[in-house]
C-alpha cells in the first residue's frame, strides 16, 4: 500500500535543485456585457486580478508545499515583471532563489482574461522570447547551477521551452549531477532525447507531443535513441 505519511516525511528531508523557465502568470477576472463599437470584440468589465509565480517557479512552489527545501534557478529580464517575480520568490521561505538576468529578453509573462461568473478563459496575452538563451547567458546559467549541485539531493529540470534549458545547459547539468551521484528528473517539452540521455527519470508531457504529431517518436525511433544514448528502456516506459 502507498504510504503517503512516510513519503511526506522523506520529502521533508530532501533538497531539490529546480532549474527551468520562470514566468509571471496574471489572471484578469471580469464579465462581458457588450460588444465594442470600435470592432466586433467583447468588452471585459474588469472586477479583479491576481498574480502568481508560474512555469518552473510554480514547480518550485509545489516542491516547497510538499515540505522539501528547493533551490531554484531561473531567468528574468530587466523589467517590471522580473522585479515582481523576484519579490514574490523572496517571500517563499523554503525556496532559495538564484536568478540570472538577461537584458536582451523580456521576462516571460502571460495574462489570462477570465469570465468571473462562468470561469471561462476568453483570451490570453503573452510577452516572451522563446528562443534559446544566448551563449553568454547559457554560461551564466551554468556558472550559477553547478556550484549548487553538491547541496542538492535531487535535480529537477523543468522545461517550458522558453530558452533556459538549452542543449548545452542540460548537458552540463546532467553530466555534473551524474558525477556527483545525484538523481535527475527531467520534465521536457523538447523532443530531443539525446540531450537528456543521462537522465534517471523522464516525464514527457503527452499534450505537448500532440501539438506536433510529426515530432512524436515512433517505438522504433525511441528504441534507436535509447540505444545510441545507452539509456535504460525502463526510463521510457509509458512515455506515450
C-alpha positions in Angstrom: 0.0 0.0 0.0 1.2 3.5 -0.8 2.3 5.2 2.5 1.8 8.9 2.0 2.9 9.8 5.5 6.2 8.0 5.1 6.7 9.7 1.7 5.8 13.1 3.0 8.3 12.8 5.9 11.0 11.6 3.4 10.4 14.6 1.1 10.8 16.9 4.0 14.4 15.8 4.4 15.3 16.4 0.7 16.8 19.4 -1.1 15.7 19.8 -4.7 17.6 21.9 -7.2 15.0 23.0 -9.7 16.1 24.7 -12.9 13.7 25.9 -15.6 11.7 28.6 -17.3 10.2 31.1 -14.9 7.2 33.1 -15.8 4.7 35.6 -14.4 1.1 34.4 -14.5 -1.6 37.0 -14.3 -5.4 36.5 -14.2 -7.8 39.3 -15.0 -11.4 38.4 -14.0 -14.5 40.2 -15.2 -17.7 40.0 -17.2 -18.6 40.7 -20.8 -21.9 42.5 -21.3 -21.4 44.2 -24.6 -19.5 44.3 -27.9 -17.1 47.1 -28.6 -18.4 49.8 -31.0 -14.9 50.1 -32.4 -14.6 46.4 -33.6 -16.5 43.1 -33.2 -14.8 42.3 -30.0 -16.1 41.7 -26.5 -15.5 44.3 -23.8 -14.5 42.9 -20.4 -15.6 44.9 -17.4 -12.7 44.0 -15.1 -13.6 43.2 -11.5 -10.3 41.9 -10.0 -6.9 40.5 -10.9 -4.3 38.2 -9.4 -0.7 37.4 -10.0 1.1 34.1 -9.5 4.6 32.7 -9.8 4.3 30.5 -12.9 6.2 28.0 -15.1 9.1 26.3 -13.3 8.6 28.8 -10.5 5.3 27.1 -9.7 7.1 23.8 -9.7 9.4 25.2 -7.1 6.5 26.3 -5.0 4.9 22.9 -5.3 8.2 21.3 -4.1 8.2 23.7 -1.1 4.5 23.0 -0.4 5.4 19.3 0.0 7.9 20.3 2.7 11.1 19.9 0.8 13.7 22.7 0.5 14.1 24.0 -3.0 16.9 25.8 -4.7 15.5 27.5 -7.8 17.5 28.8 -10.8 15.7 30.8 -13.4 16.0 33.6 -16.0 14.3 37.0 -15.9 14.6 40.2 -17.9 15.4 43.7 -16.7 11.7 44.7 -16.4 8.8 45.1 -14.0 7.6 41.5 -14.4 11.1 40.3 -13.5 11.2 42.5 -10.4 7.7 41.3 -9.3 8.8 37.7 -9.7 12.0 38.3 -7.7 10.0 40.0 -4.9 7.4 37.2 -4.9 10.0 34.4 -4.7 11.8 36.2 -1.9 8.7 35.7 0.2 8.9 31.9 -0.1 10.7 30.7 3.0 11.6 27.2 1.6 12.8 28.4 -1.7 16.3 29.8 -2.2 16.3 31.7 -5.5 19.1 32.3 -7.9 18.0 34.4 -10.9 20.1 35.2 -14.0 19.1 38.5 -15.6 19.1 38.9 -19.4 18.7 42.5 -20.6 18.1 41.3 -24.1 14.8 39.5 -23.5 11.6 40.2 -21.6 10.5 38.2 -18.5 8.0 35.7 -19.7 4.6 37.0 -18.8 1.1 35.5 -19.5 -2.1 37.4 -18.9 -5.3 35.5 -19.0 -8.7 37.1 -19.2 -11.4 35.0 -17.5 -15.1 35.3 -17.0 -15.7 35.7 -13.3 -19.2 34.1 -13.4 -18.5 31.2 -15.8 -14.8 30.7 -15.2 -14.4 30.8 -19.0 -10.9 31.5 -20.3 -11.6 34.1 -23.0 -8.2 35.4 -24.1 -4.5 35.1 -23.2 -1.8 37.7 -24.0 1.9 36.6 -23.9 5.1 38.6 -23.5 8.0 36.3 -24.2 11.1 35.5 -26.3 11.0 31.7 -26.6 14.3 31.4 -28.5 17.3 29.7 -26.7 19.4 31.8 -24.3 22.5 33.3 -25.9 25.9 31.8 -25.4 26.8 34.3 -22.7 23.6 33.8 -20.8 24.0 30.0 -21.1 27.4 30.3 -19.4 25.9 32.5 -16.6 23.2 29.8 -16.0 25.8 27.0 -16.0 28.1 29.0 -13.6 25.1 29.6 -11.3 23.9 26.0 -11.3 27.0 23.9 -11.0 28.1 25.2 -7.6 24.7 24.4 -6.2 24.7 20.7 -7.2 26.6 19.4 -4.1 23.9 20.8 -1.9 21.0 19.0 -3.7 19.6 15.5 -3.2 17.6 15.7 -6.4 18.0 17.8 -9.6 14.8 18.7 -11.4 14.9 20.3 -14.9 11.5 21.8 -15.7 11.4 22.8 -19.4 8.7 25.1 -20.8 10.6 25.7 -24.0 11.3 29.4 -23.2 15.0 29.3 -23.6 16.6 28.4 -20.3 17.2 24.6 -20.8 19.3 24.7 -23.9 21.1 21.5 -25.1 24.3 22.9 -23.6 22.8 23.8 -20.2 21.2 20.4 -20.0 24.3 18.5 -20.9 26.5 20.4 -18.4 24.0 20.0 -15.5 23.3 16.3 -16.1 27.0 15.4 -16.6 27.9 17.2 -13.4 25.0 15.7 -11.5 25.9 12.3 -12.7 29.5 12.6 -11.5 28.2 13.6 -8.0 25.7 10.7 -8.0 22.6 12.9 -7.9 19.2 11.8 -9.1 17.9 13.7 -12.1 14.3 14.3 -13.1 13.6 15.9 -16.5 10.2 17.3 -17.4 10.9 18.1 -21.1 9.0 20.0 -23.7 11.7 19.3 -26.3 11.5 16.2 -28.5 15.3 15.9 -28.5 16.0 12.8 -26.4 19.8 12.8 -27.0 20.3 15.8 -24.7 18.6 14.0 -21.8 20.5 10.7 -22.3 21.9 10.6 -18.8 18.6 11.1 -17.0 17.4 8.9 -14.2 13.8 9.7 -14.6 11.9 11.0 -17.7 8.4 12.5 -17.6 7.3 13.9 -21.0 4.0 15.7 -21.2 1.7 14.0 -23.6 -0.3 17.1 -24.5 2.9 18.8 -25.8 3.5 15.8 -28.1 0.0 16.0 -29.5 0.6 19.6 -30.6 3.2 18.4 -33.1 2.2 14.9 -34.4 5.2 14.8 -36.7 7.5 15.2 -33.7 6.1 12.3 -31.8 8.7 9.5 -31.8 7.7 6.0 -33.0 8.6 3.0 -31.0 11.5 2.3 -33.4 12.8 5.9 -33.1 12.7 5.7 -29.3 14.5 2.4 -29.3 17.2 3.7 -31.6 17.6 6.8 -29.5 17.9 4.8 -26.3 20.5 2.5 -27.9 22.6 5.4 -29.1 22.4 7.2 -25.7 22.8 4.0 -23.7 19.7 4.8 -21.8 17.6 2.2 -20.0 14.4 1.2 -21.6 12.7 1.4 -18.3 13.0 5.2 -18.3 11.0 5.4 -21.5 8.2 3.1 -20.5 4.7 4.6 -20.8 6.0 7.9 -22.1 3.5 8.0 -24.9 
